Amino acid sequence: MAAKRKPRRSFGRVRKLPSGRYQARYLGPDGILRPADRTFATLTDADRWLMRKRIEIEEGRWLDPAEGRTTVRDWSARWLAAVAPQLKHKTQATYRSLINSRINPALGDRELLSLRPIMITEWVAAMRNEGLSASRIRQAYRVLSQIMASAVDNDLIPQTPCRGVRLPRMPQTEPHIVTPLEASRIVRSAERPHDLLIALLAFAGLRVGEAFALRRSDVDVAGGFLLVDENLAEANGTLVFDTPKSHQKRLLRLAPSLVKRLAAYLEELPGGEDALLFTTAAGKPLRYNQWRKAYFDPAVSAAGLTDVTPHDLRASHGTWVADRYGVMTAARRLGHSNASVTTRHYARPVTGRDDQVAQASDAWLSGHDDALRARRGHDDDGNGSAGVPARV
């Protein structure tokens, strides 16, 4: 009696190797015959693998294994080149630095498909053991996460290895919130014209880079407005003019006394409409570290204060405005697209407000609404002009 022939396999091929193990091969959607990434101890195991591969193809989940063999180094370079035009110059420089100094030395030669969450966890642990700051570690991980997410989106790998990784916590640092009077003392203690620059940080809530990038054409003396549409950033030692953070350009109304002082200063300022308001003695754009050491820190010390940074003045401005005129007004003045950023990083509770609430509650309890008048200061006038101290 003739032996029964095995039914022809409907998908893929299996052959027995001289070693006794089995090799599975299948025809991909691109018409290329590909072997499995491993051999199998039994024919049943090989058939099961082919069945899973067939389901992947039928459900549209199949990935070309050759793409997954792209190295992290090569894909990182391609990803950065693709996203760079959408990034600010400083962000580009930061990403490039992290890729070259943190990602490529540890993971650059690995194939994308070979990465596993445990490897990313070990990479993070190695940076911690090296003594790298929590901020730098989180930045490096965030860049790698974007690179891997892009690999998933482009069908190079089925899922990102950046998952389930515990990152070091950021230290909780609170800004030093000064009072308007303390800020005024710093302004009065600073050399001219840097007193004006510091006044713009404290009483207009500008970022330092925004103040450094101000030009004559940005000041509308007649209207009392200031246009904030540029930022001066330093990336790897190079100064770059760019749009403000998050590309949030804004028009700010200034205190009348500050406008008056700016007008007098503009009359003496050389150059045309594009002339920078604040420069070095040689007429060059300011650099943060040099400016702070030469002008800001001495003014803080002369005012009898310590541990105050330029950023603290911006945070203080946000706190004053939010406390009296509401978070939305503060967010608009600070150039935040989302008010949650204002409350999370800038606006802080003002000392003594809880006592005032208790006193107001007493009036409410007795049926009086006198305390409501105290709330009228929180109404936003809609033009963002609220919260500007009248005098500097």
C-alpha positions as CSV (number, residue, x, y, z in Angstrom):
1,M,0.0,0.0,0.0
2,A,1.5,3.4,-1.0
3,A,2.3,5.8,1.8
4,K,0.1,8.9,2.2
5,R,1.7,12.1,0.9
6,K,1.8,15.0,3.4
7,P,-0.6,17.8,2.4
8,R,1.0,20.7,0.7
9,R,1.6,23.6,3.2
10,S,-0.6,26.6,2.2
11,F,1.8,29.1,3.6
12,G,5.6,29.1,3.9
13,R,8.1,26.3,3.7
14,V,9.9,24.1,6.3
15,R,13.0,22.0,5.8
16,K,15.0,19.9,8.2
17,L,18.6,20.9,8.6
18,P,21.6,18.5,9.0
19,S,21.6,19.5,12.6
20,G,18.2,18.0,13.1
21,R,16.5,21.4,13.7
22,Y,13.9,22.9,11.4
23,Q,14.1,26.1,9.3
24,A,11.0,28.0,8.4
25,R,10.8,30.4,5.4
26,Y,7.9,32.4,4.0
27,L,7.1,34.8,1.1
28,G,6.7,38.3,2.4
29,P,4.2,40.9,1.0
30,D,7.1,42.3,-1.1
31,G,7.6,38.9,-2.8
32,I,10.9,38.2,-1.1
33,L,11.4,34.7,0.4
34,R,12.6,35.2,4.0
35,P,13.8,32.8,6.6
36,A,12.7,32.9,10.2
37,D,15.0,34.7,12.6
38,R,15.7,31.4,14.4
39,T,15.5,27.6,13.9
40,F,13.1,25.3,15.7
41,A,13.5,22.1,17.6
42,T,10.4,20.5,16.1
43,L,8.3,20.7,12.9
44,T,5.3,21.7,15.0
45,D,7.2,24.7,16.4
46,A,8.1,25.8,12.9
47,D,4.5,25.4,11.7
48,R,3.3,27.5,14.6
49,W,5.8,30.3,13.8
50,L,4.6,30.3,10.2
51,M,1.0,30.5,11.3
52,R,1.7,33.6,13.4
53,K,3.6,35.2,10.6
54,R,0.7,34.6,8.2
55,I,-1.7,36.2,10.6
56,E,0.7,39.3,10.9
57,I,0.6,39.6,7.1
58,E,-3.2,39.2,6.8
59,E,-3.8,41.7,9.6
60,G,-1.4,44.3,8.1
61,R,1.0,44.0,11.1
62,W,3.9,42.6,9.2
63,L,7.2,44.5,9.4
64,D,10.2,44.1,7.1
65,P,12.9,42.6,9.4
66,A,15.6,44.2,7.3
67,E,14.3,47.6,8.3
68,G,14.5,46.7,12.0
69,R,18.2,45.9,11.5
70,T,18.9,49.6,11.0
71,T,21.2,50.8,13.8
72,V,20.2,53.4,16.4
73,R,23.0,55.6,15.1
74,D,21.7,55.6,11.5
75,W,18.1,56.1,12.5
76,S,18.9,58.8,15.0
77,A,20.7,60.8,12.3
78,R,17.8,60.3,9.8
79,W,15.2,61.3,12.5
80,L,17.1,64.4,13.5
81,A,17.6,65.6,9.9
82,A,13.8,65.2,9.4
83,V,12.6,67.0,12.5
84,A,15.3,69.7,12.6
85,P,13.5,72.3,10.4
86,Q,10.6,72.3,12.9
87,L,12.9,72.8,16.0
88,K,14.3,76.0,17.4
89,H,18.1,76.3,17.0
90,K,18.8,75.7,20.7
91,T,16.6,72.6,20.7
92,Q,18.4,71.3,17.7
93,A,21.8,71.8,19.3
94,T,20.5,70.1,22.5
95,Y,19.2,67.0,20.7
96,R,22.4,66.7,18.6
97,S,24.5,66.9,21.8
98,L,22.4,64.3,23.6
99,I,22.5,61.9,20.6
100,N,26.3,62.3,20.2
101,S,27.2,62.2,23.9
102,R,24.6,59.9,25.5
103,I,22.7,57.8,23.0
104,N,25.2,56.8,20.3
105,P,28.1,55.8,22.6
106,A,25.9,53.4,24.5
107,L,23.3,52.3,22.0
108,G,24.3,53.6,18.6
109,D,25.7,50.3,17.1
110,R,22.6,48.2,18.2
111,E,19.9,47.3,15.7
112,L,16.5,48.8,16.4
113,L,14.9,45.4,16.7
114,S,17.4,44.2,19.2
115,L,16.5,46.9,21.8
116,R,14.5,45.8,24.9
117,P,13.1,47.8,27.8
118,I,15.7,46.2,30.1
119,M,18.5,47.7,28.0
120,I,17.0,51.1,28.3
121,T,16.7,50.7,32.0
122,E,20.3,49.7,32.2
123,W,21.3,52.7,30.1
124,V,19.4,55.0,32.4
125,A,21.0,53.3,35.5
126,A,24.5,53.8,33.9
127,M,23.9,57.5,33.5
128,R,22.8,57.7,37.1
129,N,25.9,55.9,38.3
130,E,28.0,58.3,36.3
131,G,26.5,61.1,38.3
132,L,24.6,62.7,35.5
133,S,21.9,65.1,36.7
134,A,18.3,64.0,36.8
135,S,17.5,66.8,34.3
136,R,20.1,65.6,31.8
137,I,19.1,61.9,32.1
138,R,15.4,62.8,31.5
139,Q,16.3,64.9,28.5
140,A,18.4,62.0,27.0
141,Y,15.6,59.6,27.6
142,R,13.0,61.9,26.1
143,V,15.0,62.2,22.9
144,L,15.5,58.5,22.6
145,S,11.8,58.0,23.2
146,Q,11.0,60.3,20.3
147,I,13.5,58.4,18.1
148,M,12.0,55.1,18.9
149,A,8.4,56.3,18.5
150,S,9.4,57.5,15.1
151,A,10.7,54.0,14.3
152,V,7.4,52.5,15.3
153,D,5.5,55.1,13.2
154,N,7.6,54.2,10.2
155,D,7.1,50.4,10.6
156,L,10.7,49.6,11.5
157,I,9.8,48.0,14.9
158,P,6.5,46.8,16.3
159,Q,6.8,48.7,19.6
160,T,9.1,51.1,21.4
161,P,11.6,49.7,23.9
162,C,11.1,53.0,25.9
163,R,8.4,51.7,28.1
164,G,8.2,50.9,31.8
165,V,11.4,52.7,32.5
166,R,11.7,54.5,35.9
167,L,13.4,57.8,35.6
168,P,15.1,59.8,38.4
169,R,12.9,62.4,40.0
170,M,13.6,66.1,39.4
171,P,14.5,68.0,42.5
172,Q,11.7,70.2,43.6
173,T,13.0,73.8,43.3
174,E,10.8,76.8,44.2
175,P,11.4,80.2,42.6
176,H,12.4,83.0,44.9
177,I,9.4,85.2,44.8
178,V,10.3,88.8,45.6
179,T,7.9,91.6,46.4
180,P,7.4,94.5,44.0
181,L,9.3,96.7,46.4
182,E,12.2,94.3,46.5
183,A,12.2,94.1,42.7
184,S,12.2,97.9,42.6
185,R,15.3,98.0,44.9
186,I,17.1,95.7,42.4
187,V,16.2,98.0,39.5
188,R,17.4,101.1,41.4
189,S,20.6,99.3,42.3
190,A,21.6,98.3,38.7
191,E,23.8,100.2,36.4
192,R,22.2,102.0,33.4
193,P,20.8,100.9,31.0
194,H,20.7,97.5,32.6
195,D,18.2,98.8,35.2
196,L,15.7,99.1,32.3
197,L,16.5,95.6,31.3
198,I,15.9,94.3,34.8
199,A,12.7,96.3,35.1
200,L,11.4,94.6,32.0
201,L,12.0,91.2,33.6
202,A,10.3,92.1,36.8
203,F,7.5,94.4,35.6
204,A,6.7,93.0,32.1
205,G,7.5,89.3,32.9
206,L,10.0,88.9,30.0
207,R,12.3,86.0,29.6
208,V,15.9,87.0,29.7
209,G,16.4,86.0,26.0
210,E,13.4,88.0,25.0
211,A,14.8,91.1,26.8
212,F,18.2,90.6,25.2
213,A,16.5,90.4,21.7
214,L,14.5,93.6,22.0
215,R,14.9,96.2,19.3
216,R,14.0,99.8,18.9
217,S,11.1,98.9,16.6
218,D,9.6,96.7,19.3
219,V,8.8,99.7,21.5
220,D,5.6,101.6,20.8
221,V,6.1,104.7,23.0
222,A,2.8,106.4,21.9
223,G,0.7,103.4,22.6
224,G,2.6,102.2,25.6
225,F,3.1,98.7,24.2
226,L,6.0,96.3,23.8
227,L,6.1,93.7,21.0
228,V,7.8,90.5,22.1
229,D,8.6,88.6,18.9
230,E,12.2,87.5,19.2
231,N,14.4,85.5,21.6
232,L,18.2,85.4,21.8
233,A,19.5,82.0,22.8
234,E,23.0,80.5,23.2
235,A,23.6,77.1,21.7
236,N,27.0,75.5,22.1
237,G,28.6,78.9,22.4
238,T,26.8,80.4,19.4
239,L,24.2,83.2,19.8
240,V,21.0,82.6,17.7
241,F,18.0,84.9,17.2
242,D,14.8,83.0,17.1
243,T,11.1,83.2,17.9
244,P,10.1,83.2,21.6
245,K,9.6,79.9,23.4
246,S,6.6,77.9,22.0
247,H,6.6,80.5,19.2
248,Q,4.3,82.7,21.4
249,K,4.7,86.2,20.2
250,R,2.8,88.8,22.2
251,L,2.0,92.5,22.7
252,L,2.4,93.8,26.3
253,R,1.2,97.0,27.8
254,L,3.8,98.6,30.0
255,A,3.6,100.8,33.1
256,P,3.5,104.5,32.1
257,S,6.6,105.3,34.1
258,L,8.5,102.5,32.4
259,V,7.4,103.7,29.0
260,K,8.6,107.2,29.9
261,R,12.0,105.9,30.8
262,L,12.2,103.8,27.7
263,A,11.3,106.8,25.6
264,A,14.1,108.8,27.1
265,Y,16.6,105.9,26.6
266,L,15.5,105.5,22.9
267,E,16.4,109.1,22.2
268,E,20.0,108.4,23.2
269,L,20.2,105.0,21.5
270,P,22.3,104.9,18.3
271,G,21.3,103.0,15.2
272,G,18.1,102.4,13.3
273,E,14.9,100.5,13.9
274,D,16.7,97.2,14.1
275,A,19.1,98.4,16.7
276,L,19.2,96.2,19.9
277,L,18.1,98.0,23.0
278,F,20.7,96.3,25.2
279,T,24.2,95.3,24.1
280,T,27.7,95.0,25.5
281,A,30.0,98.0,25.6
282,A,31.3,96.9,22.2
283,G,27.8,96.9,20.8
284,K,27.5,93.0,20.7
285,P,24.5,91.0,21.8
286,L,24.5,90.1,25.5
287,R,25.5,86.6,26.8
288,Y,23.5,85.5,29.8
289,N,26.4,84.3,32.1
290,Q,28.5,87.4,31.4
291,W,25.6,89.8,31.9
292,R,24.4,88.2,35.1
293,K,27.9,88.2,36.7
294,A,28.6,91.8,35.6
295,Y,25.3,93.5,36.1
296,F,22.5,91.5,37.6
297,D,24.1,89.8,40.6
298,P,25.8,93.0,41.8
299,A,22.4,94.8,41.7
300,V,20.8,92.0,43.8
301,S,23.6,92.3,46.3
302,A,23.4,96.1,46.4
303,A,19.6,95.8,47.0
304,G,20.4,93.7,50.2
305,L,19.0,90.5,48.7
306,T,20.5,87.0,48.0
307,D,19.7,84.0,45.8
308,V,17.6,85.9,43.3
309,T,17.9,85.0,39.6
310,P,16.7,86.8,36.5
311,H,14.1,84.0,36.1
312,D,12.9,84.6,39.7
313,L,11.8,88.1,38.6
314,R,9.7,86.7,35.8
315,A,8.2,84.2,38.2
316,S,7.5,87.0,40.7
317,H,5.7,89.0,38.0
318,G,3.5,86.0,37.2
319,T,2.7,85.6,40.9
320,W,1.8,89.2,41.4
321,V,-0.5,89.3,38.3
322,A,-2.1,85.9,39.0
323,D,-2.8,86.8,42.6
324,R,-4.6,90.1,41.8
325,Y,-5.9,89.7,38.2
326,G,-6.2,85.9,37.7
327,V,-4.1,83.1,36.1
328,M,-5.4,83.7,32.6
329,T,-4.0,87.3,32.6
330,A,-0.7,86.1,34.0
331,A,-0.5,83.4,31.3
332,R,-1.1,85.9,28.6
333,R,1.6,88.3,29.9
334,L,4.1,85.5,30.3
335,G,3.5,84.1,26.8
336,H,2.1,80.8,27.9
337,S,-0.3,79.0,25.5
338,N,-1.7,77.0,28.5
339,A,-2.5,78.5,31.9
340,S,-1.5,75.2,33.6
341,V,2.2,76.1,32.8
342,T,1.7,79.3,34.6
343,T,0.4,77.7,37.8
344,R,2.8,74.8,37.7
345,H,6.0,76.8,37.2
346,Y,5.4,80.5,37.9
347,A,2.4,81.6,40.0
348,R,2.8,80.9,43.7
349,P,0.5,81.5,46.7
350,V,1.1,84.9,48.3
351,T,1.8,84.9,52.0
352,G,-1.2,86.1,54.1
353,R,-3.9,85.3,51.5
354,D,-5.3,82.5,53.7
355,D,-5.9,85.0,56.6
356,Q,-7.7,87.3,54.2
357,V,-9.9,84.5,53.0
358,A,-10.8,83.7,56.6
359,Q,-11.7,87.3,57.2
360,A,-13.8,87.4,54.0
361,S,-15.6,84.2,55.1
362,D,-16.6,85.8,58.3
363,A,-18.3,88.6,56.3
364,W,-20.0,86.0,54.0
365,L,-21.2,84.0,57.1
366,S,-22.9,87.2,58.4
367,G,-24.6,87.8,55.1
368,H,-22.5,90.6,53.9
369,D,-20.9,90.8,50.4
370,D,-18.3,93.5,51.1
371,A,-15.6,90.9,50.4
372,L,-16.8,90.6,46.9
373,R,-15.3,94.0,46.1
374,A,-11.9,92.4,46.8
375,R,-12.5,90.0,44.0
376,R,-13.1,92.6,41.4
377,G,-9.4,92.9,40.9
378,H,-9.4,89.4,39.5
379,D,-11.4,90.3,36.5
380,D,-9.5,90.2,33.3
381,D,-9.8,93.3,31.2
382,G,-9.2,91.2,28.1
383,N,-6.3,93.1,26.7
384,G,-3.6,91.7,29.0
385,S,-2.8,95.1,30.5
386,A,-3.7,94.2,34.0
387,G,-1.1,93.5,36.7
388,V,1.4,96.1,35.6
389,P,2.7,98.2,38.5
390,A,2.2,101.9,37.9
391,R,5.7,102.8,39.0
392,V,9.1,101.3,38.8
